[in-house]
Amino acid sequence: MKNIVSTIFLVTLFVFSFTTLKSEAASFKDVPEEHYAYEAIQWAQKFEIIDGYPNGTFKPNETMTEQQFAKLLANYFDLDMTYDELNKQTSAEVWSDEFYNRLASYGVPLNGYLHNNIRAKAVKRGVVAQAIAHLADGKKGLNDSIQFLLDHNISTGQNPKYENRDLQKFFGVENNLTRAQVVMLLYRMDSMDFYYISDDAEEIYENTRNLSLNERANNAKKQLDSSLQQNPPSNNAWDGSYRYVYKWGNGAYDSNARHAIISDANKEEFFVKLSAYDGKDTGATEGYASIISQTKAVMNESSKGNRCVIEFEHLNNAIKITEVDCSAERMSGTNFSGTLRKQ
């Protein structure tokens, strides 16, 4: 009788376990067992690297956006949280802010740190290669990043006719990836214990140079190959380099100057770097200015988080800058006010 009870218990336990596993395996109704990324997707869901859509699907063949990739990458490497927040060009809060803040603190090369529209675009294979290689093996250029993935069988090329001829074309750096393909990359990395963070990334996170999160984000984007960098549409009415210089004597300090570089202008904002000197007194700041009309804009805060109120007026081939209050960003004795000619 005891043996019969034990047998019934074991059979029941097996049936329960089998049913549970089948239930977990069927959690995404559009990822059948015969799907090539089935095991990888189940693994990623188990360890909370991914989640699906409210209707119970994963959409494995859908093109992955950069912000979706940012979430997967931050979750896979379990990157530490940061108390700093990016001062974006697009001010609206979005769900990916947390992940971009974390990735910026480690200097991961991505495009969308400062602009929501870029985050929502498809992520390129070349960007994925550089981002993964940076975290797993340290700062690398595009070719070295691709070679890292190939050498460790994390990824394979897409265009065999270019093998041993053109590495970037062989890898397909400009091509998009599906959600399933990205999960497969991380699954292969896990199978080879590539989940430790590189010394380069850790050094950026430690931030001994006391760089702002925006500065680290900009440095990270510059690490991307120039062919992969994406920028928001430019508003040419604002973009440019503007300068004013007045010299009243022959001495080294007998002059004053104002210099403004405006870039990445769109319909809402632009990024501005300002510098000024009056004799021996100097000052500098940078941040985002909100465009309030065709000819008016205002910056309220620097990239460092200091109060810095500066008004901008766009003139014919010039720009008028009026500092209201930016004393925390400059030396006493100078300000950023002046009318600067476009260079």
N, C-alpha and C positions, 0 to 999 in steps of 0.2 A: 504493500500500500504506500509506503514511504517513497519507493522508487517511482511509482505512478504519479504521486503528487509532485515530486521533483521534476519529472519529465514534463508534466503539464505546465509547471511554473516556467521552465526553461523555454518551452515552445511559446508560451504567452509573452515572455520577455523578448524573444526573438521577433515575434510578430509585431510587438509594440515598437521595438527599436527599428525594424525595417520600415514600418509605417511612418515613424518619425522622420527617418532619413529621406524617405520618398517625399514627405511633406515639405521638408527643407529644400529638397532638390527641385520641387515644383513651385518654389516661391515666386519665380518669374515665369509667367505663363507663356512668354514668347522666347524662352531659352530651353528648348528640348534637350534631352540627354545626348542626342546625336550632334548637337551644335559643337563646332570645333573648340569654342571657348567655354564650354559648359563647366568644366572643373575649375577653371580660373575664375569664372564669375561667382560660382558657389563659394570658393575660397575668399574672394574679396568681400562678399556679403557677410560671411561668417566673422571676419575680423573687422567689420564695420568700416571698410575702406570705401565701399560704394553703397548706394541705395538706389532704389528704382523710382518709378513714377506712381502717383496715387492710384492708378488703375491696375496696379500689379504687374506692369511690364517693365522691362529693362531697356528695350529698344537697342539691341546690340549692334545693329547695322547703321544706326544713326551717326552722323558725323559729330565728333566730339569738339566742343568749344574749348577755348583756352581756360575759361573759368571752371569748367567741369574738370579739366585736367589739373588745374591748380588745387582743387579740393582733393582729388585722388592722391596727388603727390604729397600734399601736406599730411594727409591721413596715413599714407603708406610709411613715410619716414617718422611719423609721430612727432612732428616738429613742435617745439615749445611755443606756448602762447607769448605774445608780446603786449605790453601795455601801451605801446605807441600805435598811432593810427596814421595811415597815409593821408596826406592833404591832396585830394584828387582834383583833377580838372573838372570832372563831372561830380557835382556835390551830392547827388542823390545816393542814399544808402542802398546797398544791394546785398544779397545773401553771401556773395563771394568775398566781401570785405575782410572778414576774419582770416580767410585762407591767404589772400594776397598780403595782408599785414605780416603773417607768419613767414611766408616765403621771402618777402622783402628783407626781413631781419636776418636771413641766411644768404642774401645776395643771389637768389636763384634767377637766372636769365629768363625773363618773360616779357611780353609786350604790354599787357593790359593793366599794369599797376595803377596808372593814374587816370584811366579813361574807361568808363563802363561799356561804351560801344565796342571798343577793341576787345574787351574781355569776352564779349558775346560772339566774336568771330571764330571760325574754325581754326584749330591749332595745327600748325604745320609739323611734318615729321622732323624737320631740322630743329625746330624749337624744342620739341620733345626730347630729342637726342641731347641737346646742350643742357637742358634743365636737369635731366636725369644724371648725366655725367658729372655735372657740377656738384650735386649732392652726394653721389656715390664715390666719385674719384677725384674731385677737385676741379679748379678752374681749367677749362679746356676750350679751344677753338672748335669750329664746326667739324672739321675733318677728324680731329682727335676724338671728339665726342662720338662721331659715327663709328670710328674704328673701335672705340671702347665697347659699344653695343655689339658690333660684329664679332670681335675677339672672344667675347663671353657668351655668344649665342643668345643674347637677349633679344636681338632682332636680326632680320636678314634683309638683303637688298630686294628691290622691286623690279629692277631692269637688268636682267642678266647680260644683255648685249654690251653693257658698260662696265662689266666686272673687270678689274685690273686696268681700266682705261680712264674712267672718270668716277671717282668715289661718290661725289654728291649726286650725280645722275643715277648711279647704281643704287644708291640708297633711296632716292626720290625725296629730296629735302623739301620740295615745294608742295608735295602731296598732302592731303588731309588723312586723318585716321578715324576709324569708327570707334565707338565706345568699347566694343569687344576687343579690338586690336590693342588699345591702350592697357586694358586690364590684363591681357596676355603678357605684355611687356613686364608689368609689375609682378605677375605670377612667376615668370621665369627668373626675375631678379631674386625673388624670395627663395626659390629653389636652390639658388647658389649663394644664399646668405648675404646678398647685397642690400642690407638695410641699415648699415652703419653710416653715419654722416661724416663726410670728408673733413680733413683738417682745415681746408680753405673755407668751407662753409661755416664751420664752428668758429673760426677766427673772426669772420664777418659778424656772426651773432654776438660774440663777446664785445665787439665794438669798442676796442681800446682807443680808437681815434675820435670817439664821441660824435659820429656822423648821425644826422637826422635820418628817420626812416625814408623820407623822400630822396635823400642823397644816396642811400644804399639802393633804393629802387632804381634810380637813374643810372647808377653804376652797373647794376645788374642788367638793365636793358642794353646798355652799351656793350656788354659782353657778347650779346647775340651777334652773329654774323650780319653784316650790313644788308645782305640780300634778304634777311628774314625780319628786319625791323619794320614795325608798322607804326604810323603816326596818324593822329586824327586829321581830318580835313583842315587845311590852313585858311585863315581869314587874312588875305594879303593886305587888307587895309591896316592891320595892326602889326603884323610880323615885320621884323627888321632890326637893324642896329642904329641907334640914335646917339648923338654926341654933342656936347657943348664944351668948349675950351676957351678960357680967357687968361692971357698972360700979361701982367702989369710991370714986370721987371725981368732982369737977367739972372736972378738967383734961382737956385734949385727949387725953392718953395714959393717963388713969386708967380703963382698961377692958381687957378681953380678949374675944376672940370666936373662934368656930369656925363655918365654913360649908361645907357639902357639897352638891353638886348631882349626883345620880345619874340617868343616862339610858340609853336603849337596852338595858335589862335584858332578858335572855332566860334560858333554863334553865341556861346555862353561865357567863355573864359579865355585867358591867355596866361602863359607863364612868363615872368619877367625877372631878369637879373639887373640889379641896380648897383652902381658904385659912384662915389663922389669924393672929391678932396678939395679942401680949401687950405692952401699952404701945407702945413704939417698935419692938419686934421683930416682923417679919412673915415670912410664908412662904406658898408656894403650890406646888401640884403637880397633875398629872392623870395618869390611866392607866386600865388595865383591871383589874378585880378578878375573880378566879375564884370562883364560887359553889360552896361545898363542902357546903352543906346548906340547908334552908329558912331558917335564921336566921344562917348563918355564911358569910363570904366573906373573901378575902385578896388584897391587891395586893402583888406582889413587885418590880415594876419600873415606873418612870415612863415616860411617852411619850417622854421624852428619852433613855431607856436607862440611867438611873441606878438603882442599888439603892434601893428604897423599899418596905419591908415594913410594911404597915398592915393590921390586922385589923378586920373589920366584924362587928357583931352587930345583927341586926334585932330591935327591941323593939316594943312596942305604941305605934304613932304616934311612934316615935323611933328613933334609931340610935346605937349605941355604937361609937366609933372609938378604937382603941388603936394608936398608932405604936410599932412595934418598932425600926425603924431607917430613917429617911428624912432623915438629916442633910444629904445632898448636895443636897436639894431645898428647903431652907429656911434662914433666918438662925438663928444660934445664939441661944438664949434662948427659943425657942418650939417647940412640936411640934403635932401634929394631934389629940392625944388629947382625948376628951370625949364626953359624951352630948348629942346634938343632937336637938331637937324638930322634927318635920315641920311645915313652914309651910303 
